[in-house]
Amino acid sequence: MVPDYATGSYKKKDLKSSFNPDKATRIVLNGSSVSVNGDGASADGCIVTITAKGTYLISGSVDDGQIVVNAGDDDDVRLILNGVQLHAEKSAAIFVINADKCILTLVDGTVNTISDGNSYEYYDLDKEEPNAAVFSDADLSINGSGTLNVTGNFEHAIRVKADMKITAGTIDLSAINKGIKVKKTFSILDGRVTINARDDGINAGSVINIDGGELIVNAGDDGIQSDEQIIVNAGVVDTTGSKKGFKAPLFTPNGGEIK
């Protein structure tokens, strides 16, 4: 349920973490190979490409692999992370090239670990992208009651070139550049997010809506930075471990606990 005071825009698909495993395409990471059982996805070695809307149940580990989402403009793609250890040595481990929205659901009781290497072979040389362990050109949402650990060894932990929402989950991010870099809005409704970043903890091009949850940010520069506005309505925000706390043209603390 979204409280009335929330300023972020949260839809049912951002909140829904339940799924039917019998209707999901299963992707199993097997160390040096990947198996796919179902429609909408294919594997080439340890690279999985998803080209259609749907629910994809992912489990297992791979030492050097990638989940690529390249679906239609109107397609919602749900990646159910069910105990995943995914490392990509020379690119983003999760790379969303195209979709309407990608939703990461963290299965209860699971720990999911995503990381990249310290040098990349760019998909787009002109833009020098991707450049984060989780990189999305589409809207990205994270929900579920499991744990997600993301390490950005190249630049950022998570970069989204659209809107990003967190509605649940335990999320631990570390990066040599920014923890979360978002082109448009960043919104959090619930969950516990810990960020350790050498540069900014959270950096957004538009409004940052903190409607609940817990944010603990240890950053070498700005803890939370927006080019437009930061709105704190509820939750706990702790930037005491950052060089600077909040940076924005407009800071609106309506509620919550700010440290």
C-alpha positions as CSV (number, residue, x, y, z in Angstrom):
1,M,0.0,0.0,0.0
2,V,1.3,3.4,-0.9
3,P,0.7,6.1,1.7
4,D,-1.1,9.3,0.8
5,Y,1.9,11.5,1.6
6,A,4.2,9.7,-0.9
7,T,5.4,11.9,-3.7
8,G,7.0,9.1,-5.7
9,S,4.8,7.3,-8.3
10,Y,4.5,3.6,-7.5
11,K,2.4,1.2,-9.6
12,K,1.2,-2.3,-8.8
13,K,4.0,-3.8,-10.8
14,D,6.5,-1.9,-8.8
15,L,5.1,-3.4,-5.6
16,K,4.2,-6.9,-6.6
17,S,6.8,-9.5,-5.5
18,S,4.7,-12.7,-5.8
19,F,5.0,-14.9,-8.9
20,N,4.0,-18.3,-10.2
21,P,7.1,-20.4,-10.8
22,D,5.2,-22.7,-13.1
23,K,4.6,-19.8,-15.5
24,A,8.1,-18.4,-15.4
25,T,10.9,-19.1,-17.8
26,R,13.7,-20.7,-15.8
27,I,17.3,-19.6,-16.2
28,V,19.9,-21.6,-14.4
29,L,23.5,-20.4,-14.1
30,N,25.9,-23.4,-14.1
31,G,29.3,-21.9,-13.5
32,S,30.6,-22.1,-17.1
33,S,27.3,-22.5,-18.9
34,V,23.6,-21.4,-18.7
35,S,20.4,-23.4,-19.3
36,V,17.1,-21.9,-20.3
37,N,13.7,-23.6,-20.0
38,G,10.9,-21.6,-21.4
39,D,10.0,-18.9,-23.9
40,G,11.5,-15.4,-24.4
41,A,15.1,-16.1,-23.6
42,S,18.1,-17.8,-25.1
43,A,21.7,-18.5,-24.0
44,D,24.9,-18.3,-25.9
45,G,27.6,-19.6,-23.6
46,C,27.1,-17.7,-20.4
47,I,25.3,-14.8,-22.0
48,V,21.5,-14.8,-21.7
49,T,19.4,-12.6,-23.9
50,I,15.8,-11.9,-23.1
51,T,13.7,-10.6,-26.0
52,A,10.1,-10.7,-24.7
53,K,7.9,-9.5,-21.8
54,G,7.4,-12.0,-19.0
55,T,8.7,-13.4,-15.8
56,Y,12.2,-15.0,-15.7
57,L,13.2,-17.1,-12.7
58,I,17.0,-17.0,-12.3
59,S,19.2,-19.1,-10.0
60,G,22.7,-20.4,-9.7
61,S,26.1,-18.8,-10.2
62,V,28.4,-18.0,-13.1
63,D,32.0,-16.7,-13.0
64,D,31.8,-14.5,-16.2
65,G,28.3,-14.1,-17.7
66,Q,25.6,-11.6,-18.4
67,I,21.8,-11.2,-18.4
68,V,20.8,-9.0,-21.4
69,V,17.3,-7.6,-21.7
70,N,16.5,-6.4,-25.2
71,A,12.7,-6.6,-25.4
72,G,10.0,-4.3,-27.0
73,D,9.3,-0.7,-26.1
74,D,6.0,-1.7,-24.3
75,D,7.4,-4.9,-22.6
76,D,7.7,-5.3,-18.8
77,V,10.4,-7.8,-17.9
78,R,10.6,-9.3,-14.4
79,L,13.8,-10.9,-13.3
80,I,13.2,-13.0,-10.2
81,L,16.5,-13.4,-8.5
82,N,16.5,-16.6,-6.6
83,G,19.9,-17.0,-5.1
84,V,22.1,-15.6,-7.9
85,Q,25.8,-15.1,-8.1
86,L,26.5,-13.3,-11.3
87,H,29.8,-11.7,-12.4
88,A,30.7,-10.1,-15.7
89,E,34.3,-9.5,-16.2
90,K,34.2,-6.9,-19.0
91,S,30.6,-5.5,-19.0
92,A,27.5,-5.0,-17.0
93,A,26.3,-8.2,-15.3
94,I,22.7,-7.1,-15.8
95,F,22.3,-5.0,-19.0
96,V,18.9,-3.7,-20.0
97,I,19.1,-2.4,-23.5
98,N,15.4,-2.0,-24.2
99,A,12.1,-2.6,-22.4
100,D,9.3,-0.5,-20.9
101,K,10.4,-1.5,-17.4
102,C,12.7,-4.0,-15.8
103,I,11.7,-5.3,-12.4
104,L,14.2,-7.1,-10.1
105,T,12.4,-9.2,-7.5
106,L,14.5,-10.6,-4.6
107,V,13.1,-13.9,-3.4
108,D,12.6,-14.1,0.3
109,G,15.5,-15.7,2.2
110,T,17.9,-15.5,-0.8
111,V,21.2,-13.5,-1.2
112,N,21.9,-12.3,-4.7
113,T,25.3,-11.0,-5.6
114,I,26.0,-9.0,-8.8
115,S,29.5,-7.6,-9.7
116,D,31.6,-6.5,-12.7
117,G,35.3,-6.3,-13.5
118,N,37.5,-3.3,-13.5
119,S,37.7,-2.9,-17.3
120,Y,35.0,-2.9,-20.0
121,E,34.4,-3.6,-23.6
122,Y,31.7,-1.1,-24.4
123,Y,28.5,-2.0,-26.2
124,D,28.3,1.7,-27.3
125,L,31.7,3.1,-27.9
126,D,30.5,6.7,-28.5
127,K,28.6,6.8,-25.2
128,E,31.1,4.6,-23.4
129,E,28.3,2.5,-22.1
130,P,27.4,0.4,-20.2
131,N,29.4,1.5,-17.1
132,A,27.8,-0.1,-14.1
133,A,27.3,-3.6,-12.7
134,V,23.6,-3.1,-13.2
135,F,22.9,-0.9,-16.2
136,S,19.4,0.0,-17.6
137,D,18.3,2.2,-20.4
138,A,14.7,1.5,-19.3
139,D,12.9,2.2,-16.0
140,L,14.1,-0.1,-13.2
141,S,12.3,-1.2,-10.0
142,I,13.5,-3.4,-7.2
143,N,11.2,-5.2,-4.8
144,G,10.9,-8.4,-2.8
145,S,12.2,-9.4,0.7
146,G,15.5,-11.0,-0.2
147,T,19.0,-9.4,-0.3
148,L,20.8,-7.8,-3.3
149,N,24.5,-7.1,-3.1
150,V,26.0,-5.1,-6.0
151,T,29.6,-4.2,-6.5
152,G,30.7,-1.7,-9.2
153,N,34.4,-2.3,-9.7
154,F,34.5,-0.3,-13.0
155,E,32.4,2.8,-12.2
156,H,28.9,2.7,-10.7
157,A,27.0,-0.1,-8.9
158,I,23.6,0.8,-10.5
159,R,23.0,3.2,-13.4
160,V,19.5,3.9,-14.8
161,K,19.0,6.2,-17.8
162,A,15.3,6.6,-16.9
163,D,13.4,6.3,-13.6
164,M,14.3,4.1,-10.7
165,K,12.2,2.8,-7.8
166,I,12.9,0.7,-4.7
167,T,9.8,-0.6,-2.9
168,A,11.4,-3.4,-0.7
169,G,14.4,-5.5,-0.2
170,T,17.8,-5.4,1.6
171,I,20.2,-3.8,-0.8
172,D,24.0,-3.3,-0.3
173,L,25.9,-1.3,-2.9
174,S,29.5,-0.5,-3.2
175,A,31.2,1.3,-6.1
176,I,34.4,3.1,-7.1
177,N,32.3,5.9,-8.5
178,K,28.6,6.4,-7.7
179,G,26.4,3.9,-5.9
180,I,23.3,4.8,-7.8
181,K,23.2,7.1,-10.8
182,V,19.8,7.9,-12.3
183,K,19.0,10.1,-15.2
184,K,15.4,11.0,-14.1
185,T,13.7,10.4,-10.8
186,F,14.7,8.1,-7.9
187,S,12.1,7.0,-5.4
188,I,12.2,4.7,-2.4
189,L,9.1,3.5,-0.6
190,D,10.5,0.8,1.6
191,G,13.5,-1.5,2.1
192,R,17.0,-1.0,3.6
193,V,19.7,0.4,1.3
194,T,23.3,0.7,2.3
195,I,25.7,2.5,0.0
196,N,29.5,2.8,0.1
197,A,30.7,4.9,-2.8
198,R,33.9,6.8,-3.6
199,D,31.9,9.6,-5.3
200,D,28.2,10.3,-4.7
201,G,26.0,7.8,-3.0
202,I,22.8,8.6,-5.0
203,N,22.9,11.0,-7.9
204,A,19.7,11.8,-9.9
205,G,19.0,14.2,-12.7
206,S,15.4,14.9,-11.5
207,V,13.5,14.6,-8.2
208,I,14.5,12.2,-5.4
209,N,11.5,11.0,-3.4
210,I,12.2,9.4,0.0
211,D,8.8,8.0,1.0
212,G,10.0,5.4,3.5
213,G,12.6,2.7,4.1
214,E,16.1,3.2,5.4
215,L,19.0,4.8,3.5
216,I,22.5,4.6,5.0
217,V,25.0,6.4,2.7
218,N,28.8,6.5,3.1
219,A,30.1,8.6,0.2
220,G,33.3,10.3,-0.7
221,D,31.4,13.2,-2.1
222,D,27.6,14.0,-1.9
223,G,25.6,11.5,0.1
224,I,22.4,12.2,-1.9
225,Q,22.4,14.7,-4.8
226,S,19.6,15.8,-7.1
227,D,19.7,18.3,-10.0
228,E,16.2,19.4,-9.0
229,Q,14.8,18.5,-5.6
230,I,15.1,16.1,-2.7
231,I,11.9,15.4,-0.8
232,V,12.0,13.4,2.4
233,N,8.5,12.3,3.6
234,A,9.2,9.3,5.8
235,G,11.9,6.7,6.6
236,V,15.4,7.0,8.0
237,V,18.2,8.8,6.0
238,D,21.7,8.6,7.4
239,T,24.4,10.4,5.5
240,T,26.8,11.0,8.4
241,G,29.4,8.8,6.8
242,S,29.5,11.0,3.7
243,K,31.7,14.0,2.9
244,K,28.6,16.0,2.3
245,G,25.0,15.1,3.2
246,F,22.3,16.5,0.8
247,K,22.8,18.6,-2.3
248,A,20.0,20.0,-4.4
249,P,18.5,23.3,-5.5
250,L,15.5,22.5,-3.3
251,F,15.5,20.3,-0.2
252,T,12.1,19.6,1.3
253,P,12.1,17.7,4.6
254,N,8.5,16.9,5.3
255,G,9.1,14.0,7.8
256,G,11.2,11.0,8.5
257,E,14.4,10.8,10.5
258,I,17.3,12.6,9.0
259,K,20.8,12.1,10.4
